[in-house]
Amino acid sequence: MDNKLVARMLSFRWLVFAVLAAAYCLVYFHRQSLSVVAGELQKDFHASAGVIGLLGSVYFYCYAFMQIPSGLLSDSVGPRKTVAISLLLATAGSLLFSFAPNVPVAIVARAMVGLGVSMVFIPTMKVLSQWFRAREFAHMGGLFQAAGGIGVLAGTWLLGWLATQWGWRASFQIITVCTLGIALAAWLIVRNRPTDKGWPSIAEIEHQESEATQPADKLGLGHGMRMVLAEKQFWLVGVWFFLDCGIFFGFGSLWSGPYLMHSYSMDKAQASALLSAIAWGMVIGGPALGVLSQKILKSRKKTLILCMSILVALLLLTTLLSENLPRLALIGWFFLFSVCSSAIVVMGFTITKELFPVEIAGTSIGMVNFFPFFGGAVFQPVLGAILDTYGKNAADQYPVEAYRMLMLVLLLAALAALACSILMKETYRK
């Protein structure tokens, strides 16, 4: 084997990873972006909180719907083409959103964005499995999750700054250009596997079978899906994902910005800067929880129970003290909220993978990935409806009592998620 070719492949794979990580940043940017500009959207579109919640939920419905199809497209069309073409759809959706004259057009635009960015995660997992060794894969997954945290940072702090300087429409036009650039980079740079460039495969380098020679559909797609659906623990994990991610997407990705601006009298720049703690929770929390479950607690279940208990405590605190937390405490609150409701999803996917034979790991993860985004689709408009029930005050803001009720609903959901984590079986193996 030519050592120079091996060295070139091992270097080039990091460029492939960088492009796909940039694409994943966009996924989280669009997912988080409405939390910063929700107030402006309400004013420009003359919309209620319920309507803005619906606007936000469209992304999640489309994302949830496309999880299994994105896996099938990756297998048939190929992950490189799937990512590049889907990002072109997201580019068109982002541009249309920036010019949307009313809510119906904005909903269509968000649907296009949701459909576009929904086909990044699963194809990327397939690409990474071809470019990185099996023992490197978990580490790369943690780095990929950290890239999502950078996307949250861009969707909060950066978008808040851009919207303050040039308005939300110009901000999304800038993002449109960035999305187009990453789509072109995916087409020109990313390759499905090293052999596409005439380089040796990871299997050849390792002198053993790679995951690519053990296809996920070896048992048959229908058989694999039936195995997953017949497993009771799968449904327990699915309900946990629905509740946990419903909390994060419903509040963290949409109503957290208005909450800070209305309950703490922050302006947009202050709120978006504080919400950057969510990004740092993802960047730091993902790798840290992996070490906690693998090296310290040596338990997936205990790690899950710990995070759900902290999440319950956090939501109980804001239910009782909706507008009385000091700034430093709020930063810590949003950091821990992100770790326990967003970074923790790595543990959920790990449990799902370990519940089933490796032959259907891709099928099980693709199927369970429906639940978190269905949770976001349900929670966002429900929380908006709660705010609308109280209505706005003379200052055109929702009162503290409305957010206290919102927090109470999230607290009940967190208690249910804690119950699910207690009922799960341990999947950790040495």
Summary of the structure (lengths in Angstrom):
residues: 430
radius of gyration: 21.2
end to end distance: 34.0
largest distance: 74.2
contacts: 1609
relative contact order: 0.14
helix: 83%
strand: 0%
